[in-house]
Amino acid sequence: VKVIVINEQLQGVFEASVTFDADLPEFKTEGGVHVGQDCRTVTSPTPMWVKAADLLLQRMKDAKFNFSQVAALSGTAQQHGSVYWGGGVRDVLRDLHPDVDMHTQLKNCFSVPDSPVWMDASTTEQCRHLEEALGGAEASVSVAPVQPSQLTLHWALAGITGMRAFERMTGNQIAKIYQTNQAAYSKTEACAPDLEDKLGHVVPAYECIGGISPYMADRYGFSLECRIIAFTGDNPGHCSSQVSLGTSDTLLLWLREPRLCLEGLNLVNPVDSSAYMSLVCFKNGSRTRERICEKCTGASWDRFDEVLVSTPPGNNGSVGPHCRLLATGGASCNKSILQVLADVFLTPVYIQDVANSACLGSAYRAKHGRLGAVIKPSVSQWCIPKQTNVCKNTRSGVN
């Protein structure tokens, strides 16, 4: 869990973070998750997330951070980490006591104590059922000459939702809980059926959805005038970058019109609701790099870099756009990994002075929302972080 605070000029003035494994060892996670015996079920303890938020806010308080100066607050989180509230939670949230941390008061408020996360792959059966229900003989999109076809059903669903069914998606996770854990499902207050009514209206990412809670004002000193701007998933929060090198690796593109594909997904652009963003996400990101580094070089990143740069660059052919790439995320500090990107895409790679672009994007969105929807963010209006060219294509004979 991370926080970035920016000033009126959009310059970062404060940062803090909590690492699940190191700071909350009592939850016994590895990489912030638990992997089931089937190696397909991957979850995180929901109370751990709440306790991490408590710890982050306490660290800010210990650092003498002045919460009263915060004008607006927004956020971003993994869009596939679903939380299941138990019955009566609205009353608990309304009556939170400022002398007690949230973790203590909310520890019994979750009907499913372990939240499915983006690495989960246990809902293949539910994915197929969803695609068949929306496709079938009347599938509105066909893919000739491939027949019959699960592929056709993939496209039918993508034509409606912007993507095919992926195991990590929350709808399939809800269906699995409904089918396999009826006791927990029956105790869940905000879940399907009637989920649409409980979620409320869809709003632009820059919309103000209310003020800060009295609990936060009393416990930490936030002003009651502090506005809350709609939160987004972490990938939309990254829209200031092109390649995110985090626990998963993600390629993000800004589009004027959606382009359907089965390998990725399309979302409404979080900055401009008349545009779109498309992304392709790969599960095996930094955790795989860390595993290989530990296995092959004894966890020495210096040795990892030496081995990586010793291999011949390129892919014996041009495979990328002639432009430049902006890389963010934890692995963007590793120049050897960035050099691979430069050689694969045959283009310069840039980084910015704030690697945590999702968190930074949330702070930008908070200011956008505070100023009002009439503000159209553009390069001329926003103070983007400084960008530095760190790698150029090194393939022989290619400029």
Secondary structure, DSSP 8 states (H G I E B T S, - for coil): -EEEEE-TT--EEEEEE--HHHH-GGG--BTTBEE-TTSS-EEEEHHHHHHHHHHHHHHHHHTT--GGG--EE--EE-TT----BBTTHHHHHHT--TTS-HHHHHTT-BSSSEEE-TT----HHHHHHHHHHHSGGG-S---TT--S-HHHHHHHHHHHHSS---TTSHHHHHHHHHHH-HHHHHTBSS-SSSHHHHH-----TT-EEEE--HHHHHHH---TT-EEE--EEHHHHTTT-SEEESSSEEEEEEESS----SSSEEEE-SS-TTSEEEEEEES-SHHHHHHHHHHHHTT-HHHHHHHHHHS--S-SS--S-SS-EEEESGGGG-HHHHHHHHHHHTS-EEEES---HHHHHHHHHHHHHHH-TT----TTTS----EEEEE----TT--
